[in-house]
Amino acid sequence: MGYCHYWARPAELPLGGFRSFAAECRTLRRALGVPVLGLFGGVKIGGSFGYGRPIFREHAIGFNGRPGCEPCVICRVFHKPQQAPDKFGLYWDYVKTAEEPYDELVVAVLVSFKHHFPAAALSSDGGESDWARGIALYERATGRQAPGFGVLTVPPEAHMAVDLIEINRQQG
């Protein structure tokens, strides 16, 4: 399938929270930098199809690298009604970035998503070192320290389940 990032989320996200998330995505995009004269430095980011402007609105965000790879699209209301939730009641989605330069923005956006929606879960074909540039972008743009990679990539309920298993094991 290629190099992907995955996220799980509730079916519907609060409007106010999504507005804040979308605004922060715009900030992350600006912090990434725009190539000078369209050629030097920065990362070329376009709309979902790789051209036009990226979308950072109150009901959806969508962007792609240029040239396009696969769009990163997150809607406030989950847009795949045929998909069933996982055992935590979350709906999974993904983006295949093939480790193209726009992957840095994808990672920063996912870290922001986790910040704004703590019930979300993140996963990736990459590891901590693969996420380093995106996490650095997030921290530079927001002034917040990102949680550790292990915290980012596990749903909160899974932490609780692991803790309960460990407590039962110690008691039993």
C-alpha positions as CSV (number, residue, x, y, z in Angstrom):
1,M,0.0,0.0,0.0
2,G,2.9,2.4,0.6
3,Y,3.8,4.7,3.4
4,C,0.7,5.9,5.2
5,H,-0.6,7.7,8.2
6,Y,-3.8,6.7,9.9
7,W,-6.2,8.4,12.3
8,A,-9.3,7.3,14.2
9,R,-11.9,9.8,15.3
10,P,-15.5,10.1,16.6
11,A,-18.1,10.3,13.9
12,E,-18.8,14.0,14.5
13,L,-16.4,16.6,15.9
14,P,-17.6,19.7,17.7
15,L,-17.9,22.7,15.4
16,G,-16.0,25.1,17.7
17,G,-13.1,22.6,18.1
18,F,-13.0,22.0,14.3
19,R,-12.9,25.7,13.6
20,S,-9.9,26.0,16.0
21,F,-8.2,23.0,14.3
22,A,-8.7,24.4,10.8
23,A,-7.3,27.8,11.9
24,E,-4.3,26.0,13.3
25,C,-3.8,24.0,10.1
26,R,-3.6,27.4,8.2
27,T,-0.9,28.4,10.8
28,L,1.0,25.1,10.2
29,R,0.8,25.7,6.4
30,R,2.3,29.2,6.7
31,A,5.0,27.9,9.1
32,L,6.0,25.2,6.6
33,G,7.0,27.9,4.1
34,V,6.2,28.6,0.5
35,P,8.8,28.1,-2.2
36,V,10.4,31.4,-3.3
37,L,9.5,32.0,-6.9
38,G,7.7,28.7,-6.7
39,L,11.0,26.9,-6.9
40,F,13.3,27.3,-3.9
41,G,12.8,26.3,-0.3
42,G,9.5,25.6,1.4
43,V,7.1,22.8,0.4
44,K,4.6,23.1,-2.5
45,I,1.1,22.5,-1.1
46,G,-2.0,22.6,-3.1
47,G,-5.7,21.6,-2.8
48,S,-6.9,18.0,-2.6
49,F,-5.9,17.3,-6.2
50,G,-2.4,18.9,-5.9
51,Y,-3.3,22.2,-7.6
52,G,-5.3,25.2,-6.4
53,R,-5.3,26.3,-2.8
54,P,-5.5,24.0,0.2
55,I,-8.8,24.0,2.1
56,F,-8.8,24.8,5.8
57,R,-12.5,25.5,6.6
58,E,-14.9,25.0,9.5
59,H,-16.3,21.7,8.1
60,A,-13.3,20.2,6.3
61,I,-9.6,20.5,5.7
62,G,-8.0,19.1,2.5
63,F,-4.6,19.5,0.9
64,N,-2.0,17.6,-1.1
65,G,1.6,18.1,-2.2
66,R,2.5,19.4,-5.6
67,P,2.9,17.4,-7.6
68,G,0.0,15.6,-6.1
69,C,0.2,12.3,-4.2
70,E,-2.8,11.5,-2.1
71,P,-4.9,14.2,-0.4
72,C,-5.1,14.5,3.3
73,V,-8.8,15.2,4.0
74,I,-10.4,15.4,7.4
75,C,-14.1,16.3,7.6
76,R,-15.9,17.5,10.7
77,V,-18.5,14.8,10.1
78,F,-17.0,11.5,9.1
79,H,-17.5,11.2,5.4
80,K,-17.6,7.4,4.9
81,P,-21.0,6.3,6.2
82,Q,-20.5,2.6,5.1
83,Q,-17.6,2.2,7.5
84,A,-18.3,0.7,10.9
85,P,-16.6,2.0,14.1
86,D,-13.8,0.1,15.8
87,K,-14.1,-1.4,19.3
88,F,-13.5,2.1,20.8
89,G,-16.3,3.7,18.7
90,L,-13.8,5.5,16.5
91,Y,-13.7,5.7,12.7
92,W,-10.4,5.1,10.8
93,D,-9.1,7.0,7.8
94,Y,-5.7,7.3,6.2
95,V,-3.5,9.2,3.8
96,K,-0.7,7.7,1.7
97,T,2.0,10.3,1.5
98,A,4.8,8.1,0.0
99,E,7.1,10.2,2.2
100,E,6.8,13.1,-0.2
101,P,7.8,16.5,1.2
102,Y,4.2,17.4,2.1
103,D,4.4,14.5,4.7
104,E,5.8,17.0,7.1
105,L,2.6,19.1,7.0
106,V,0.5,15.9,7.3
107,V,2.3,14.9,10.5
108,A,2.0,18.4,12.0
109,V,-1.8,18.4,11.1
110,L,-2.3,15.0,12.7
111,V,-0.5,16.1,15.9
112,S,-2.8,19.2,15.9
113,F,-5.8,16.9,15.4
114,K,-4.8,14.9,18.4
115,H,-4.4,18.1,20.4
116,H,-7.8,19.4,19.5
117,F,-9.6,16.0,19.7
118,P,-7.9,14.0,22.5
119,A,-10.2,11.0,21.8
120,A,-8.5,10.6,18.4
121,A,-6.0,7.8,17.8
122,L,-3.0,8.1,15.4
123,S,-1.0,5.4,13.7
124,S,1.6,5.3,11.0
125,D,3.8,3.1,8.9
126,G,6.6,5.4,10.0
127,G,8.3,5.6,13.4
128,E,9.3,8.4,15.7
129,S,12.2,9.5,13.5
130,D,9.9,9.7,10.5
131,W,7.6,12.0,12.5
132,A,10.4,14.2,13.8
133,R,10.1,17.0,11.2
134,G,6.4,17.2,11.4
135,I,6.5,17.3,15.2
136,A,9.1,20.0,15.0
137,L,6.9,22.0,12.6
138,Y,3.9,21.6,15.0
139,E,6.0,22.8,18.0
140,R,7.5,25.7,16.1
141,A,4.2,26.9,14.7
142,T,2.0,26.5,17.9
143,G,4.5,27.1,20.7
144,R,3.3,23.9,22.3
145,Q,5.3,20.8,23.0
146,A,3.9,17.7,21.3
147,P,3.3,14.6,23.4
148,G,5.7,11.8,22.9
149,F,5.3,9.6,19.8
150,G,4.0,6.7,22.0
151,V,1.2,8.9,23.4
152,L,0.3,10.3,20.0
153,T,-0.2,6.9,18.4
154,V,-2.4,5.1,21.0
155,P,-6.1,6.0,21.7
156,P,-6.7,7.0,25.3
157,E,-9.0,4.1,25.9
158,A,-6.2,1.7,24.9
159,H,-4.0,3.3,27.6
160,M,-6.7,2.7,30.1
161,A,-7.2,-0.9,28.9
162,V,-3.5,-1.6,29.1
163,D,-3.4,-0.1,32.6
164,L,-6.3,-2.2,33.8
165,I,-4.7,-5.4,32.4
166,E,-1.5,-4.5,34.1
167,I,-3.3,-3.8,37.4
168,N,-5.2,-7.1,37.2
169,R,-2.0,-9.0,36.4
170,Q,-0.2,-7.5,39.4
171,Q,-3.2,-8.4,41.7
172,G,-3.7,-11.7,40.4
